[in-house]
C-alpha cells in the first residue's frame, strides 16, 4: 500500500504507522483476518497481536484456531 506524502502530511504518521492503523481498523471491524491484517501491517502475527493488545482490540480466538495451533505444534514434534 502506497500513500502519497500529501495524504500523510500533517498527520504525524509515517507510511509504516499508517499501514498499521489501517490494518488494526480492518481487523477490529472484522473486514480482515488476523493473518491478512498482520501482513498489511508488515508484522508477524505475534507482533500484531501485541499491538492489538496495546490498543485494547479484542482478539478472536475460536476453537478452529486452537485446533490449527495444536496441529501446527504436533507437526513440530510436540505431542
C-alpha positions in Angstrom: 0.0 0.0 0.0 1.4 3.3 -1.0 0.3 6.6 0.3 1.3 9.9 -1.2 3.2 12.3 1.1 0.4 14.8 0.7 -2.0 12.4 2.4 0.2 11.9 5.4 1.3 15.5 5.6 0.2 17.0 9.0 -1.0 13.7 10.4 2.2 12.8 12.2 2.0 9.3 10.6 4.8 7.6 8.8 3.9 5.2 6.0 4.5 2.3 8.3 2.4 3.6 11.1 -0.4 4.5 8.6 -0.4 0.8 7.4 -0.6 -0.3 11.0 -3.5 2.0 11.7 -5.4 0.7 8.6 -4.6 -2.9 9.5 -5.8 -2.5 13.1 -9.0 -0.9 11.9 -9.7 -3.6 9.3 -9.2 -6.3 11.9 -11.2 -4.5 14.6 -14.1 -4.1 12.1 -13.8 -7.8 11.1 -13.0 -6.9 7.5 -9.6 -8.6 7.5 -8.4 -11.8 9.2 -5.5 -11.7 11.7 -3.1 -13.0 9.1 -4.1 -10.6 6.4 -4.0 -7.6 8.8 -0.6 -8.6 10.2 0.8 -8.9 6.6 -0.6 -5.5 5.7 1.0 -4.0 8.8 4.3 -5.7 8.0 4.3 -7.6 11.3 4.3 -11.2 12.4 1.1 -12.5 13.9 2.5 -12.3 17.5 3.7 -8.7 17.0 0.4 -7.7 15.5 -1.5 -9.4 18.4 0.7 -7.4 20.9 -0.2 -4.3 19.0 -3.9 -5.1 19.2 -3.5 -5.7 23.0 -1.8 -2.3 23.5 -4.8 -0.8 21.7 -7.4 -2.8 23.6 -8.7 -4.5 20.5 -10.2 -7.9 21.3 -8.5 -10.8 19.5 -10.8 -13.5 18.1 -9.6 -17.0 19.0 -12.0 -19.7 18.3 -12.0 -23.5 18.6 -10.9 -23.8 15.0 -7.9 -21.6 15.7 -7.0 -23.7 18.7 -7.2 -26.9 16.6 -5.0 -25.4 13.9 -2.4 -24.3 16.5 -2.4 -27.8 18.1 -1.9 -29.4 14.7 0.9 -27.0 14.0 2.6 -27.9 17.2 2.2 -31.6 16.5 3.8 -31.0 13.1 6.8 -29.6 15.0 7.1 -32.7 17.1 5.1 -31.7 20.2 2.8 -34.5 21.5 
